[in-house]
Amino acid sequence: ELKTPISVIKNYAKLLNNNNLSKEDKTKYLENLQNACDKLNNLITNILKLNKLENQQLNPTLKKLNISELLENQIISFESILEKKEITLNCDIQENLFINSEESYLEIIFNNLISNAIKFSNQKGEIDISLTSINNNFIVKIKDYGCGMDSETGKHIFDKFYQGDTSHASEGNGLGLALVKKVIDIIGGSISVESKLNEGTTFIVTVKEN
């Protein structure tokens, strides 16, 4: 996983040494170089986060949070990507729901699941996001209508570095869902997935209101 972006960075750095490069090629190579650097940075960040979580080196700071606003803010952070992909977003978020939890943990969950839904959505696709309170539990559902996955892939999606759909490998590093699962285990919640090939995938997260 580390070798791939490092190799890309090395290759484009060599190409940029060519004094005869056109302005267009130089711009393209610099953009690819930046993308490779971003991928490497994200990979290292996720490795460090997961390592600290697995070794219990992160001490959560519990505080009263508006989980509704937190989810809405995470959705807003993807606005430009959603617009670029022309994705229709259908939100049904119950307002002013509060939880005692660690803010960064919830951000990891929402960020990765929304990012995942966008990644596997088709151009001009749809994503459904909902948040409800049922029997002292908060239920978050994030559904895309993309490629979906078979049952065998579904068994491994929370494994570190596993990427069932290799056509999207350049868009991730196979650690996002492993992080989500670890965080949910720590806060005492649960996550399940429903998926069908060519029909899409739904992630369902349940956490106690506390």
C-alpha positions as CSV (number, residue, x, y, z in Angstrom):
1,E,0.0,0.0,0.0
2,L,2.9,2.4,0.8
3,K,4.9,1.4,-2.3
4,T,2.3,2.4,-4.8
5,P,2.0,6.2,-4.0
6,I,5.7,6.4,-3.4
7,S,6.4,4.9,-6.8
8,V,4.0,7.3,-8.4
9,I,5.6,10.3,-6.7
10,K,9.1,9.1,-7.8
11,N,8.0,8.6,-11.4
12,Y,6.4,12.0,-11.8
13,A,9.3,13.7,-10.0
14,K,11.6,12.3,-12.7
15,L,9.2,13.4,-15.5
16,L,9.2,16.9,-14.1
17,N,13.0,17.1,-14.5
18,N,12.4,17.3,-18.3
19,N,13.0,20.9,-19.3
20,N,11.1,20.3,-22.6
21,L,7.8,19.6,-20.9
22,S,4.8,21.6,-22.2
23,K,2.8,23.7,-19.8
24,E,-0.1,21.4,-20.1
25,D,2.0,18.3,-19.3
26,K,3.7,20.0,-16.4
27,T,0.3,21.0,-14.9
28,K,-1.0,17.4,-15.4
29,Y,2.1,15.8,-13.8
30,L,1.9,18.2,-10.8
31,E,-1.7,17.4,-10.3
32,N,-1.0,13.6,-10.3
33,L,1.9,14.2,-8.0
34,Q,-0.3,16.1,-5.5
35,N,-2.9,13.3,-5.7
36,A,-0.3,10.7,-4.9
37,C,1.0,12.8,-2.0
38,D,-2.6,13.2,-0.7
39,K,-3.2,9.4,-0.9
40,L,0.1,8.7,0.9
41,N,-0.8,11.2,3.6
42,N,-4.3,9.7,4.1
43,L,-2.9,6.2,4.2
44,I,-0.3,7.1,6.9
45,T,-2.9,9.0,8.9
46,N,-5.3,6.1,8.9
47,I,-2.5,3.6,9.8
48,L,-1.5,5.7,12.8
49,K,-5.2,6.1,13.9
50,L,-5.9,2.4,13.6
51,N,-2.7,1.5,15.4
52,K,-3.5,3.8,18.3
53,L,-7.1,2.5,18.5
54,E,-5.9,-1.1,18.5
55,N,-3.4,-0.4,21.2
56,Q,-5.8,1.7,23.2
57,Q,-3.5,4.7,23.0
58,L,-6.3,7.1,22.4
59,N,-8.3,8.2,25.4
60,P,-11.8,9.4,24.3
61,T,-13.1,12.6,25.7
62,L,-16.8,12.2,26.3
63,K,-19.0,15.2,26.0
64,K,-22.6,16.1,25.1
65,L,-22.8,16.4,21.4
66,N,-25.6,17.3,18.9
67,I,-25.2,14.3,16.7
68,S,-27.7,15.7,14.2
69,E,-25.6,18.8,13.6
70,L,-22.4,16.7,13.6
71,L,-23.8,14.5,10.8
72,E,-25.1,17.5,8.9
73,N,-21.7,19.2,9.1
74,Q,-20.0,16.0,7.7
75,I,-22.4,16.0,4.8
76,I,-21.7,19.6,4.0
77,S,-18.0,18.9,3.9
78,F,-18.6,16.7,0.8
79,E,-20.6,19.4,-1.0
80,S,-18.1,20.0,-3.8
81,I,-17.5,16.3,-4.4
82,L,-21.3,15.6,-4.5
83,E,-21.8,18.5,-7.0
84,K,-18.9,17.3,-9.2
85,K,-20.5,13.8,-9.4
86,E,-24.0,15.3,-9.7
87,I,-25.3,13.1,-6.9
88,T,-28.8,13.7,-5.6
89,L,-28.7,13.6,-1.8
90,N,-31.8,12.6,0.1
91,C,-31.5,13.4,3.8
92,D,-34.0,12.6,6.6
93,I,-32.2,13.7,9.8
94,Q,-34.1,14.0,13.0
95,E,-33.1,17.4,14.5
96,N,-31.5,18.1,17.9
97,L,-30.5,14.6,19.0
98,F,-27.8,14.6,21.7
99,I,-25.3,12.0,22.7
100,N,-22.4,11.7,25.2
101,S,-19.6,10.5,23.0
102,E,-16.2,11.4,21.5
103,E,-16.6,13.8,18.7
104,S,-13.6,12.6,16.6
105,Y,-14.9,9.0,16.8
106,L,-18.2,10.0,15.3
107,E,-16.5,12.0,12.6
108,I,-14.5,9.0,11.6
109,I,-17.7,7.0,11.3
110,F,-19.6,9.6,9.3
111,N,-16.7,10.7,7.2
112,N,-15.8,7.3,6.0
113,L,-19.3,6.0,5.4
114,I,-20.3,9.1,3.4
115,S,-17.0,9.0,1.4
116,N,-17.6,5.3,0.7
117,A,-21.1,5.9,-0.5
118,I,-19.9,8.7,-2.9
119,K,-17.0,6.6,-4.2
120,F,-19.3,3.7,-5.2
121,S,-22.2,5.9,-6.5
122,N,-22.5,6.3,-10.3
123,Q,-22.4,9.7,-11.9
124,K,-25.8,11.4,-11.3
125,G,-26.6,8.8,-8.8
126,E,-28.4,9.0,-5.4
127,I,-27.5,8.7,-1.8
128,D,-29.9,8.4,1.1
129,I,-28.8,9.4,4.6
130,S,-31.0,9.2,7.7
131,L,-30.7,9.6,11.4
132,T,-33.5,8.6,13.8
133,S,-33.9,7.8,17.5
134,I,-35.5,4.5,18.3
135,N,-35.7,2.8,21.8
136,N,-32.8,4.9,23.2
137,N,-30.7,4.1,20.2
138,F,-29.5,6.4,17.4
139,I,-29.8,4.7,14.0
140,V,-27.8,6.1,11.1
141,K,-28.4,4.7,7.6
142,I,-26.3,5.6,4.6
143,K,-27.4,4.0,1.3
144,D,-26.0,4.3,-2.2
145,Y,-27.4,2.9,-5.4
146,G,-24.1,2.0,-7.0
147,C,-22.3,-1.3,-7.9
148,G,-23.1,-3.1,-4.7
149,M,-21.2,-6.2,-3.7
150,D,-21.6,-10.0,-3.4
151,S,-21.8,-11.9,-0.2
152,E,-18.1,-13.0,-0.2
153,T,-17.0,-9.4,-0.5
154,G,-19.4,-8.4,2.3
155,K,-17.6,-10.9,4.7
156,H,-14.3,-9.0,4.4
157,I,-15.1,-5.3,4.0
158,F,-14.1,-4.5,7.6
159,D,-10.7,-6.3,7.2
160,K,-7.6,-4.0,7.0
161,F,-6.5,-3.1,3.4
162,Y,-9.3,-5.2,1.9
163,Q,-10.7,-3.7,-1.3
164,G,-13.4,-5.8,-3.0
165,D,-13.9,-3.6,-6.0
166,T,-10.4,-3.0,-7.5
167,S,-11.8,-0.5,-10.0
168,H,-12.0,2.0,-7.2
169,A,-8.7,1.1,-5.6
170,S,-7.1,4.4,-6.5
171,E,-9.8,6.2,-4.5
172,G,-9.0,4.6,-1.1
173,N,-6.6,2.4,0.9
174,G,-8.8,-0.2,2.4
175,L,-8.6,1.2,5.9
176,G,-11.6,3.3,6.2
177,L,-14.1,0.6,7.1
178,A,-11.6,-1.1,9.4
179,L,-11.4,2.2,11.3
180,V,-15.2,2.6,11.4
181,K,-15.6,-0.9,12.8
182,K,-12.9,-0.4,15.5
183,V,-14.4,3.0,16.6
184,I,-17.9,1.5,16.8
185,D,-16.6,-1.4,18.8
186,I,-15.0,1.1,21.2
187,I,-18.1,3.2,21.8
188,G,-20.3,0.1,22.2
189,G,-22.3,0.4,19.0
190,S,-22.9,-1.9,16.1
191,I,-22.7,-1.8,12.3
192,S,-24.4,-3.9,9.7
193,V,-24.4,-3.9,5.9
194,E,-27.0,-4.8,3.3
195,S,-25.9,-5.0,-0.3
196,K,-26.8,-6.5,-3.7
197,L,-24.8,-6.5,-6.8
198,N,-25.7,-3.7,-9.2
199,E,-28.3,-2.4,-6.8
200,G,-26.3,-0.6,-4.1
201,T,-25.2,-0.9,-0.4
202,T,-26.7,0.3,2.9
203,F,-24.6,0.7,6.1
204,I,-26.6,0.8,9.3
205,V,-24.9,2.1,12.4
206,T,-26.5,1.9,15.9
207,V,-25.2,3.7,18.9
208,K,-26.8,4.1,22.4
209,E,-28.0,7.5,23.4
210,N,-26.3,7.2,26.8
